[in-house]
Amino acid sequence: MNHCFVIEGGMPLKGEIRPSGNKNAALPTLAATLLTDEPVILRNLPAIRDVEVMAELLQVLGAHVERLDPKTWKIQAQQVCTPRTDMDRELFRAIRGSIMIAGPLLARLCNFSIPAPGGDVIGRRRVDTHFLAFRELGADVDVQNGYYVLKADRLTGADILLDEASVTGTENAVMAAVFAKGTTILRNAASEPHVQDLCTMLNAMGAHIGGIGTNTLVIEGVERLHGVDFTIASDHIEVGSYIALAAATRGELLIHDAVPQHLRMTLMQLERLGVSVEVRGDALFVPAGQSLKIVPDMGGAIPSIADAPWPAFPADLMSIALVLATQCDGVIIFHEKMFESRLFFVDKLIPMGARIVLCDPHRALVYGPSRLHGDEMESPDIRAGMAMLIAALAAEGTSTIYNIRQIDRGYERIEEKLRPLGARIERRTVGN
C-alpha cells in the first residue's frame, strides 16, 4: 500500500521533541548480533522499515528474533546459515544496510555468498573498500551473477589502510576482524558516532577494540563474543533535521536527548546560515526569531558548505541544510562531494519558488530568502524526502509528497512527532 503526505505549510512549529535511536547505528549493531550465539538485547532502535528489514534478514540467516517492545529487540543467533530463496535475495536488495551482514558472516562462517545490496538512489555507492579489507584479512572475494562470494580458511590480523574512510566499510572490517588471529590495525577508518556505537557494543561483548573515535582502530582478535544489553544513541542526523525544521518555519523547539557532542560541526555550519542554538545539558534549544542571515566569508566572499567524513559536516544533512538556506538572506554554495546524484532533488524545490542554480551534479548555488509555495513532489531518497517535508512546512499553501516510504525508512512516524508541534500533516493512502 502506497502513502503520501499532505501538508498545510506556513505555520511556525513550537514545542518539545525527542529523536529516535540512530538509524545508522541500528543496522550494524543488528548485524553484529550474528557474531555470538548468546542473546543480545538492543534498545532504542528506531521503529522504521530498514530496522524491520534487517531483523527479517537475521531470521533468514537463522537467528531467533523477538521484539520486546517498539524500540527493543532480542536476537539470538545460535546457528547461522546463508540465504537460500528468491524471497531471501529480495530482502537483501531492499536496503543498503544488508551489506553489513558480510563482515559477521565472514567471521562466523568463513565461506558464504550474499546478493548485492540495494538502498537509496543517490549515486554510485562502491563496496570495494569492504572487499579490500576482507582480502587483507585473508579472504578470497569474487562477484558471480550479482552475488558476492567470500571464502577463507582462517582470518588473520593485518595492517590495513582503507582506500576511503567508508562508514560501512569500516564497520564490516571491524566485525570481520574481531575473530581474526592476532592484531588488526585499521587505518583511515571512519569515526562517525554510529561507528563508535558499534565498536563500544562489540567491546561490551568481549571484543578488544582500541582507538574508538579516531581514524586508527586496533583490534585484538578473540575466540568468541558473548551476549550484551546495549542502548543505541540518539540519531544526530534527525536532531540536525529538527533544528533546520524549527529555523525554516520560524518556530521554537526544545530537542531532548540530542547528544550535543555529536553536533559540533553541524551547529558550526548552521551558524553560517544565521541559526543560533543553545546547549542545555543533553538538550538543544532552538529559539524563535532567528536572524537567518548567511554569514559571508572574509572579504565578503560567497561562503560554502561542503560534506566530508566525520568530524566534518555530514553528507546526510546536505539536503536539509540546502532547504534551510532557501529561507536565509544571502547567497551560499553547497558542495556535495560524496554522492553525485544527491543534489538532483533541487528540481523539486524550484517550482516551489526556491532560487537555486544546480551548477553540476556536486554543486548548487542557493540565493535566499525565497517565498515558497505548496506543490506536488516525490521523494527520491530518505534525506531528500525530509528536506522536502521541511520545505512544505515552511511554504504557503498545500503540498503533497509521494513515495514517502523513503522518509519512513529513516524517520520514525514523523507525522506523529510533528503534529504536537503544530504541523498540519496527514498521511493518506494513494493508488498503486
N, C-alpha and C positions, 0 to 999 in steps of 0.2 A: 504494500500500500504506500503510495506517494503522498507527501505532505508539502505544504508551503506555509510561509509566514506572511500574514497580512498585518502591516504596521501603520499606525497613525503617528506621524512624527511631529516634531516641533515643540515637545514638552521637556522641560528640564527634569532629569531624573534625580531623586533625592532619597537618601536612607542609608541602610547598612546592608552589607553583603559579605558572604564568606565563600572563598574559592573552593573548588573541589581539589582532590588529590591530583598530582602531576601526571597527566596522560603519558608523557614521555618517560616517566619513571615506572608507571604501571606495567607497561608491556615488557620491558626487560626483566623486572622483578618477577613477573608471572613466568617468563621463560626460565628464569633461574631456579624455579621450584623443581625443574627436571633434574637438577644436579644432586638431589638427595632422595632416598627412599622413605624419609621420615616426613611427618605432616608439617606443612608450612601455612601459617596464617598471615594474610596480608590485609592490612587495614587502611582505610581512607582511599580505597580505589575509586576512581570516578565511575559513576553509573552511565557509561557511554558504550556505543556499539563496538568500538575497537576492543574494549576490555572483554565484552561478551564473546567476540570472535576469537580472541586469544584463549579464553577459557575453553571454548569449543575445541580449539586446536590441541590444547593439553589433553582433553578427553580422547581425541583421535589418537594421540600418541600413547595412550594407556594410563593416564593419570586419573585419579578419582578427584572430582571437583565438586565442592559443596559451597553454596552461597549462604553464609550465616546471617547476613543482613544486607541491605542495599549497597553497603560500602566495604563489606568484609567477606573475604573468600578463604576457604580452607582447601588446600591442594595436597595430595599425596601421590607421588609417582613411584610406587613400589616396582613397577615394571614399565619399561619404555620400549616402544616399537616405532616403526616408520609408517607414513600414510600409505593407504592401500587402494582406496576407491576414487572414482572421479569426483565424488562429493567432497572427499578429503582434500583433493587438489584444489577445488574451487575455494575452499576455506583459506588455503594458503595464499591464494591470489587476491583475496578480499582486502587484505591490509598489508601495508609496507612492513609493519612490525613482525610479520611472520618470519622474516629473515633472521631474527634474533633467536629462533629455535635452533639454528645451525650450530652455534657455539656449545650449548649444553648437550646437544645430541652427539657432537664430535667427542666431547669429554666423556660422555656416558656410554656410547655405542661404538665409536671409532669408525664404523662402516655404515653409511646410510645415504639416502637420496631424498631431496625435497624439491617441490616445484618452486619456480621463481616467484618472488612476492609481487603484490600489487601496490595500491596506495594512491596518493594524490597525483594529479597530472600537473606538475609544476616544473617539468623539465626532466632531463636525464638524471637518474639517481644511481650512480655506479655502485657496484658491490665489490669491485676489485680489491679495495682495501681489506675487506673481510678475508678474502681468499689469500691475499699476500700474507696476512698474519697466520692463517691456518697452515700454509705451506712452510713458513718459518718454524712452526711448531712440529713439523714432521708429517703433515697430511698431504695426500695426493688429492687434487681438486680437478674436476672435469665438468663440462657442460654437455649434456646429451638430451636433445629433444625437449628443451625447455626445463630440464631438471638439473640441479646441482648435485653431483655425485662426489662424495668425500670418503676417503679411506685412509686409515692409519693403523699401524701395528701398536704403537705407543707414542703418545705425545711427549715431547722433550722440551724443556725450557730453552729459550733463545733470547738474544738481544735483538729486538725488533724495532725498526724505525718505520712507522706508518707513513705512507706516501701522502696522506692528508689527515687532518685532525677530525676524522669521521666519528660522530657520536655512536651510531650503531656498530661501526667497525670496531671501535674501542670496546664497546660492551661485549660484542661477540668474542673478541680476542681475550678479554679478561675471563669470561666464562669458560672458554676452552682451556685457558692456561692454569686454572685453579687445580686441575688434576695432572698437569704436565710434570714430568720428573725434573726436579731441580728448580732453578730460578729463571723466571722470565722478566725481562726489562722491556717495558712498552714505552717507546719514545714518541713524541709528537702525538700523545694521547689527548683525546677530548676531555674536558674537565667540567662540563655543564653540571648544574645541580642534580639532574637525573642520573648522570654517570656517577656522581658522588653517592647518591642514594643507593644505587645498585652495589657499589663497592662496599659501602657500610653494611648493607644487608648480608653480603657474602661473608664479610668478616664475622658478623654475628652468627653465621652458620659454621664457622670454623676455618674459613679461608685466611690466608696471610697476605694481605694486600697493603703495601705501603705507598706513600705519595699521593693519597687521595686528595683531590682538589688541585693537583698540579698537572703538568703535561708529561711527567715521567712516572709511570706506575711500576712498582716492583712486586712481583707475585711469586711467592714461595709455594711450590706445588705441595698439595696434601693428598692423603689417600682417600679421604671421604669428607663429606659435609653432613651436618645434622640439621634438624628442623629449626624453625625460628618463628617468633611472633613479631612482625615488623610493621611499622606505620610509615606510609609514604608521605612526603612533604607536600605542601600546597603547590599548585601549578603557577609558577611565576609568569607564564605567558597569559594565563587567564587573568591574573592580577593586573598585568600591563594593559590588557583589553578593557578592564573595568575603569582604569584611570583614564584611558582615551575616551571611553563612553561618557564618563562624567564630564570631562572637559568639553567634548564636542557638543553635548546637549546643554551646556552651561549649567550643569547640575552640581550637586554636593553629595559626596559619597564617603562613607567610612568602610574600609575594607579590612575585615578581621583575618587573623592567621595569614598575613601577607608575606612573612619571612623577608623583611626588608633587605637583608644582606644579599639576597638573590636579585635585587632590583637596582643595584647601584648604577650600573651603566644605563639601564632603561630610564631611570629618573634623570640622569645627567643629560641624555639626549632629548627627553621630553621638555627639559628646561629650555632647550633651544627653540622649542615651539611656543614658549611662554607659559608653560604649565608648571605650577608650583604644588608640591605635595609635602605634607607634614608627616613625619615618622612619629608614631605614638606607641612606643614599645614594639610589639609584634604586629601592630596595625598601621595602616596608612590612611590618612585623611586627605581627600581632595576637596578643597574649599570652593564655594561658588565665587563668581566674579574673577575668573582667571583672565589675565591680560591677553592670552592667545596672540602674542605678537612675536613673530620669528626674529631671533637674535642673529644679526649678520656676523660673519667672521671679521677679524681685524681688518681695518681699512675699508669696511663696508662691502666686502666680497660676499657673494651668494654662498650660504652655508650648505652643507650636505650631510645626510645621514646614511651611513653605509653599514651593512651587516658583515659579520665575521665570526669565527669561532669564539667561544667563551674565553675571557670575560667581556668580549665586545658586544655590540648590540645584536640581539637575537634575530635571526632570519625570520622566525615565526611572528615577529612583531612588525615587520616592514609594511605589510598591507594595512595593518591597523593604524600605525603612525602616519601613513600616507593619507588615509581618510581624515584623520585629525588635522593634518596640515591644510586641508581644503577649507577649514574653518578658522585658520590663523591668518593674521595680517602680515603679508610679506611673500618672499619667494624662497624656495628651498629645493634642492635636488635630492632625490632618493636613488642610491646606487645599490642595487640588488646584485651582489657578486656571486651568490651561491647557486641560484636556480634561474635558468634562462626564460622560464615561462610564467614565473610568479606575478610579474607586473602586468600581464595581459588583461587582468581583471579591470584595469582602469577604464577600459572601453565601456564598462557598465556604469561608471561614475560620471562620464562626460555628458550623457543625455540628462543626468540629474542636475546639471548646471556647474559641475566641477570644471575648473580651468587647469587642465593637465596636458602637458606635451610628453608623449612617450617617445623619448629620443632614440631608443633602441631597446632590445629585449632586457637590458640590465639597468637602464636609467630613465627616470621620469622627473620632469620639472613641474612643480606644483606652485600655482600662483593664487594666493588667497587674500581675503576670505571670499568664498563663493556661497551664494544663497542657493541651497539645494532644494529640489522639489521631488516629490514622490515619483516612482517609476516602477516598472516590472523588470526583474533581473533574475539571473540564475547563478547559483554558487558553483564555481569550478573546483574549489578545494576548501579545506577547513578554515584557514585563516582569512582567505578572501571572503568566505561566507560571513564570518564575524565582522569583517570590515564593512561589508555591505549592510549588515544589520545596524552597525553604528551610524552609517550614512543615512539609512532610512529613519532612524530615531531622531537624527539631527535635522532631517528635511521637513519641509512643509508639505502637508498632504499625505496621501496614502501610497504605500509601496507594497509590492508583493515580491517575495523572494522564493524561487523554486529550487529544487534539488537540495533541500535543507538537511537531507541525510548526511551531507558533508559537514554541516555545522554540528549535527548530533554526534558525529564521530569524535569531536574534540571538546564540546561544551555540554555539560550535563544539564538537561532540562532547562535550557537557557531562558525560555519564555517564563517559566515558573519562578526563576530567580529575579527576573527583571520587572515583573508585574508589580510586586510590592514597592518598587522604587518609583512607580508612576508610569511605567512603559505601557503603551496601548498596543499590545501584540497578541495575535491569535494564531494558533496552529490549525490549519484547515486541510482536509483531505482533497486531493485533486485526482483526476482521472489518470489511468495508466498510460 
